[in-house]
Amino acid sequence: MRSNDLSEIRKLDLFKDMQDESYDTLMRGAYVQNFPPQVELITEGEFCDFLYILVEGSVELVGEWNDSETTMAIIQPVSTFILAAAVKDAPCLMSARTLEKSRLVFLPSTDVRAGIEADNAFARAVVEDLAKCYRGVIKNAKGLKLRTSIERLANYLLKHQKKAGGAARFQLAIEKRRLASYLGMTPENLSRAIKSLRPYGVVIDGAQVEIADNADLTVLAKPTPLIDDSQM
């Protein structure tokens, strides 16, 4: 494994407070692999043999039922995913596939569970990470159940405008088909929602987003930290 991969992973909240010896032991069984786009890494329902760490690229987490699928999350580097399944030694509740050329680190689940037993700081970090994920699920469910499709889109755009440094123009991070799925819409509903935002100064042309009046859009979206703040 590259030394810069190890140093970037070490900065993650999950690992940063571990004892050096514990971290070295955990990483001893890890290995790195590069993947092209559209490779299935995890199949829903299968047991989780690894904790995955995305170092480069992007990964889509997908839920499947009755020949349908929906985008649950888009993972960006550097971050872990499928921690709960790795801790519980349980079947994965989602599939995962690469969206672009991606570089991943595989940590054997057995080593993760042993690390929890051996290192108190790591155990606390796992609890905090799982608590954060649980709260994220609740916030996402509230957004889907309590907001209209237009409000969900408006809040998504405000959040990503903030990530873009508040720029009036920025690029959508994912294609519209996946964005519709993530927001709980059909592509047709997303298209209608985009048109409905034009009176609020929002123009989306392809992947290019332009927000002429942030204040107008904020009045429509009514963002709240109890749904939209990822740090709470």
C-alpha positions in Angstrom: 0.0 0.0 0.0 1.2 3.5 -0.8 2.5 5.5 2.2 0.3 8.4 1.2 -2.8 6.1 1.2 -1.9 5.1 4.8 -1.5 8.7 5.9 -4.8 9.8 4.3 -6.6 6.9 5.9 -5.0 7.6 9.3 -6.6 11.1 9.2 -10.2 9.7 9.1 -12.1 10.1 12.3 -12.5 6.3 12.5 -8.7 5.7 12.8 -7.1 8.9 13.9 -7.1 8.2 17.7 -5.9 4.6 17.4 -2.7 3.5 19.1 0.1 3.3 16.4 0.6 -0.4 17.2 -3.2 -1.1 16.8 -3.3 0.8 13.5 -0.3 -1.0 12.1 -1.9 -4.3 13.1 -5.2 -3.4 11.5 -3.5 -2.3 8.3 -1.3 -5.4 8.1 -4.0 -7.4 6.4 -5.2 -4.6 4.1 -4.7 -4.5 0.4 -5.4 -2.0 -2.4 -7.1 -2.6 -5.7 -7.9 -0.4 -8.7 -11.3 -0.8 -10.5 -12.7 0.5 -13.8 -16.2 2.2 -13.8 -19.3 0.1 -13.3 -17.7 -2.8 -11.4 -19.9 -4.3 -8.7 -18.0 -4.4 -5.5 -20.7 -5.7 -3.2 -23.9 -7.6 -3.9 -26.9 -6.9 -1.7 -27.6 -9.9 0.6 -24.1 -11.2 0.6 -22.0 -11.3 3.8 -19.5 -8.6 4.2 -15.9 -9.8 4.3 -14.3 -6.3 4.2 -14.6 -2.8 5.4 -14.1 -0.7 2.3 -12.1 2.5 2.1 -12.5 4.7 -1.0 -9.2 6.4 -1.7 -9.8 7.7 -5.3 -12.9 7.8 -7.6 -16.5 7.4 -6.5 -18.9 4.6 -5.5 -22.7 4.3 -5.7 -24.6 2.4 -2.9 -27.7 0.9 -4.3 -30.8 -0.7 -2.8 -32.7 -3.3 -4.8 -36.1 -4.9 -4.7 -38.5 -6.6 -7.1 -36.3 -5.8 -10.2 -36.1 -2.2 -9.2 -33.1 -0.3 -7.7 -32.6 3.1 -6.1 -29.5 5.2 -5.3 -29.0 5.3 -1.5 -25.7 7.2 -1.4 -22.7 8.4 -3.5 -19.4 7.8 -1.7 -16.6 10.2 -2.3 -12.9 9.8 -1.1 -11.5 9.5 1.4 -14.2 7.6 3.3 -15.3 4.2 4.5 -18.5 2.3 3.7 -20.3 -0.8 4.9 -19.0 -0.4 8.4 -22.2 -1.8 10.1 -22.2 -5.0 8.1 -18.4 -5.5 8.8 -18.9 -5.0 12.6 -22.0 -7.2 12.8 -20.7 -9.9 10.4 -24.1 -9.5 8.7 -25.4 -9.5 5.1 -25.0 -6.2 3.2 -28.2 -4.2 2.9 -27.0 -2.5 -0.2 -25.0 -3.2 -3.3 -22.0 -1.1 -4.3 -20.5 -0.3 -7.7 -17.8 2.1 -9.0 -19.0 5.1 -10.9 -15.6 5.9 -12.3 -12.1 4.6 -12.2 -11.6 4.0 -8.4 -9.0 3.0 -6.0 -10.1 1.1 -2.8 -8.5 -0.3 0.3 -10.0 -3.6 1.6 -9.8 -4.2 5.4 -10.8 -7.7 6.4 -13.9 -7.6 8.6 -12.3 -10.0 11.1 -9.4 -7.6 11.6 -11.9 -4.7 12.1 -13.7 -6.7 14.8 -10.4 -7.7 16.5 -9.3 -4.0 16.4 -12.5 -3.0 18.2 -11.7 -5.5 21.0 -8.1 -4.4 21.2 -8.2 -0.6 21.0 -10.7 1.4 23.1 -10.2 4.6 21.0 -11.1 2.6 17.8 -14.1 1.1 19.5 -15.4 4.6 20.5 -14.8 5.9 17.0 -16.8 3.0 15.5 -19.7 3.8 17.9 -19.5 7.5 16.9 -19.4 6.6 13.2 -22.4 4.3 13.4 -24.3 6.9 15.4 -23.6 9.5 12.7 -24.8 7.1 10.0 -28.0 6.3 12.0 -28.7 10.0 12.4 -28.0 10.5 8.6 -30.6 7.8 7.8 -33.2 9.5 10.0 -32.5 12.9 8.4 -32.8 11.4 4.9 -36.1 9.7 5.8 -37.5 13.0 7.1 -36.5 14.7 3.9 -38.1 12.1 1.8 -41.3 11.9 3.8 -41.8 15.6 4.8 -40.7 17.5 1.8 -42.1 17.8 -1.7 -39.9 16.8 -4.7 -39.2 20.5 -5.4 -38.1 21.2 -1.8 -35.8 18.1 -1.8 -34.2 19.3 -5.0 -33.8 22.9 -3.7 -32.1 21.7 -0.5 -29.8 19.4 -2.5 -28.7 22.3 -4.7 -28.2 24.6 -1.7 -26.0 22.0 0.0 -23.9 21.5 -3.1 -23.6 25.2 -3.7 -22.1 25.4 -0.2 -19.7 22.7 -1.0 -18.7 24.7 -4.1 -17.7 27.6 -1.9 -21.0 29.4 -2.5 -20.4 29.9 -6.2 -23.4 31.0 -8.3 -22.4 28.4 -10.9 -21.3 24.9 -10.2 -21.5 21.4 -11.6 -23.8 18.6 -10.5 -21.7 15.9 -8.9 -23.7 13.0 -10.4 -25.8 12.5 -13.6 -29.5 13.4 -13.4 -30.7 9.9 -13.6 -28.9 9.0 -10.4 -29.8 12.4 -8.8 -33.5 11.6 -9.4 -33.1 8.2 -7.8 -31.2 9.6 -4.8 -34.0 12.2 -4.3 -36.8 9.7 -4.5 -38.1 10.8 -7.9 -38.4 9.5 -11.4 -36.4 11.3 -14.1 -39.6 12.8 -15.4 -40.4 14.2 -11.9 -36.9 15.6 -11.6 -37.3 17.3 -15.0 -40.5 19.0 -13.8 -38.9 20.0 -10.5 -36.0 21.6 -12.4 -38.5 23.7 -14.5 -40.4 24.6 -11.3 -37.2 26.2 -9.8 -36.8 28.6 -12.7 -39.0 31.3 -11.0 -36.6 31.1 -8.1 -33.6 32.0 -10.2 -32.3 28.4 -10.8 -31.2 27.3 -14.2 -29.9 23.8 -14.8 -28.4 23.1 -18.2 -26.9 19.6 -18.4 -24.7 19.3 -15.4 -24.2 23.1 -15.1 -26.2 24.7 -12.3 -26.7 28.5 -11.9 -28.4 30.0 -8.9 -29.1 33.7 -9.5 -30.8 34.4 -6.1 -29.7 32.2 -3.2 -32.1 34.0 -0.9 -35.2 33.2 -3.0 -34.2 29.5 -3.2 -33.5 29.4 0.6 -37.1 30.7 1.3 -38.5 27.9 -0.9 -36.2 25.2 0.6 -36.5 26.1 4.3 -33.3 24.2 5.2 -33.1 23.1 8.8 -30.1 21.6 10.7 -32.4 18.8 12.0 -32.4 17.5 8.4 -29.7 19.2 6.4 -26.7 19.6 8.8 -24.4 16.6 8.3 -22.4 17.5 11.4 -25.2 17.3 13.9 
